[in-house]
């Protein structure tokens, strides 16, 4: 009496699918998976050795400077 049977869980699952829809549940699953993946990558970055951090900072600054570069040939194209 204290635990639910498989039929109870199937009815709950059916009600949840009817309320939210399969597309919304799929999007929630993808968002949750992306958040977990980002958290794991953040934890890896937090444990990186101090020697790795300056190299990563240099890559970020190079990427930022490339975004501000103007292609002269494309600008003078007629």
Secondary structure, 3 states (H helix, E strand, C coil): CCCCCHHHHHHHHHHHHHHHCHHHHHHHHHHHHHHHHHHHHHHHHHCCCHHHHHHHHHHHHHHHHHHCCCCHHHHCCC
